[in-house]
């Protein structure tokens, strides 16, 4: 695991993007699995989730040395943009908040999944980047199956670390 310390300017840039992304999706309808998680009190507010996600994506881009693709589009364009990776050409970034494993779903087939945790939940200045896993190595492995998310949850401590 690599800890990425973000500067105030990096956090500001990520936060600006997160607020704009949140506003772009303002009033959109949640996917059923996300709506259930909100109903069950397992998910944080959409705005905070956007900040956490974008900060984590930036941290993974920094650690991996790959491009950051800044997924910034309205939900109406999702069908056309859903295959654009978060980082590089084939890396999806997943964050955890209360779990010790990152979610992987069927839709992730053929991709790499990077796992991260924002440690500084007040200022978003510190991110643990745990590593990566090939989604195809997780999909179908019943050891990692999680009924609640209807997918797999791969342990952070089993991820292949990025090289420093």
C-alpha positions in Angstrom: 0.0 0.0 0.0 1.2 3.5 -0.9 0.0 6.6 0.9 -0.5 9.6 -1.3 -0.4 13.0 0.3 -2.3 15.6 -1.7 -1.6 19.3 -1.6 -4.2 21.8 -0.8 -4.2 22.8 -4.5 -4.7 19.2 -5.6 -7.6 18.8 -3.2 -9.1 22.0 -4.5 -8.9 20.9 -8.1 -10.5 17.5 -7.3 -13.2 19.2 -5.2 -14.0 21.7 -7.9 -14.5 18.8 -10.3 -16.5 16.9 -7.8 -18.9 19.7 -7.2 -19.4 20.3 -10.9 -19.9 16.6 -11.5 -22.5 16.5 -8.7 -24.3 19.5 -10.2 -24.2 17.9 -13.7 -26.0 14.9 -12.3 -28.2 16.9 -10.0 -31.7 15.3 -9.7 -30.7 12.2 -11.6 -32.2 8.8 -10.7 -30.0 6.4 -8.8 -29.3 2.9 -10.1 -31.2 0.3 -8.0 -28.2 -1.0 -6.1 -27.1 2.5 -5.2 -30.6 3.5 -4.2 -30.8 0.5 -1.9 -27.4 1.3 -0.3 -28.6 4.9 0.4 -31.9 3.6 1.8 -30.0 1.2 4.1 -27.7 4.0 5.4 -24.6 2.4 4.0 -23.6 5.2 1.5 -22.6 8.7 2.1 -24.0 11.8 0.4 -23.5 12.0 -3.3 -21.4 15.2 -3.0 -19.0 13.7 -0.5 -18.9 10.5 -2.5 -17.9 12.4 -5.6 -15.1 14.2 -3.8 -13.8 10.9 -2.3 -14.0 9.2 -5.7 -12.2 11.9 -7.7 -9.5 12.4 -5.0 -8.9 8.6 -5.2 -8.8 8.5 -9.0 -6.2 11.3 -8.9 -4.1 9.4 -6.3 -4.2 6.2 -8.4 -3.1 8.2 -11.5 -0.2 9.7 -9.5 0.9 6.3 -8.2 0.5 4.4 -11.4 1.9 7.1 -13.7 -1.1 6.7 -16.0 -3.4 9.3 -17.4 -6.4 10.4 -15.4 -9.5 10.5 -17.6 -11.8 12.7 -15.5 -15.2 11.0 -16.1 -17.2 14.2 -16.3 -20.5 13.9 -18.2 -24.3 13.9 -17.5 -26.1 10.6 -16.9 -27.7 11.0 -20.3 -24.3 10.3 -21.9 -23.5 7.3 -19.7 -24.2 4.7 -22.3 -21.7 6.3 -24.7 -19.0 7.0 -22.0 -19.3 4.1 -19.6 -16.3 2.2 -21.1 -13.9 5.1 -20.6 -11.6 4.0 -17.9 -11.0 6.2 -14.8 -7.2 5.9 -15.2 -5.1 4.8 -18.1 -6.9 2.8 -20.8 -8.3 0.0 -18.6 -8.2 0.9 -14.9 -11.4 1.4 -12.8 -10.8 3.0 -9.4 -12.9 1.7 -6.5 -12.8 3.2 -3.0 -13.8 1.7 0.3 -15.0 3.5 3.3 -16.3 1.0 5.8 -15.2 -2.3 4.1 -11.9 -4.0 3.7 -12.6 -5.1 0.2 -13.3 -3.4 -3.1 -16.4 -4.3 -5.2 -16.1 -6.1 -8.5 -19.0 -6.7 -10.8 -19.6 -8.6 -14.1 -19.4 -5.3 -16.0 -15.7 -5.1 -15.0 -14.7 -8.1 -17.1 -11.5 -7.4 -19.0 -10.5 -4.5 -16.7 -8.1 -3.8 -13.9 -9.6 -2.6 -10.6 -7.5 -0.3 -8.4 -8.4 -0.1 -4.7 -8.1 3.0 -2.5 -9.2 4.4 0.8 -9.4 8.1 1.6 -7.9 8.3 5.1 -8.3 12.0 5.8 -12.1 12.2 5.5 -12.2 15.9 6.7 -9.8 17.5 4.2 -9.2 14.6 1.7 -5.4 15.1 1.8 -4.4 11.5 2.3 -5.2 8.5 0.2 -4.1 4.9 0.7 -3.7 3.2 -2.7 -3.7 -0.5 -2.0 -3.0 -1.8 -5.5 -4.8 -3.5 -8.3 -6.4 -6.8 -9.3 -7.6 -8.2 -12.7 -11.3 -8.3 -12.5 -11.3 -11.6 -14.5 -9.4 -13.2 -11.6 -12.2 -12.2 -9.2 -15.4 -12.7 -11.2 -16.8 -16.1 -10.7 -14.7 -16.8 -7.6 -17.3 -17.7 -4.9 -14.8 -17.0 -2.1 -15.3 -13.3 -2.8 -19.0 -13.3 -3.5 -21.1 -10.7 -1.6 -24.9 -11.2 -1.8 -25.6 -7.6 -0.7 -23.8 -6.0 -3.7 -24.7 -8.9 -6.0 -21.0 -9.0 -7.0 -17.6 -9.8 -5.5 -15.6 -8.0 -2.8 -11.9 -8.5 -3.2 -9.8 -7.9 0.0 -7.5 -4.8 -0.1 -4.7 -6.7 1.4 -4.7 -9.2 -1.4 -4.2 -6.6 -4.2 -1.0 -6.4 -6.2 0.7 -3.2 -5.0 1.8 -0.5 -7.4 5.6 0.0 -7.5 6.9 3.1 -5.8 
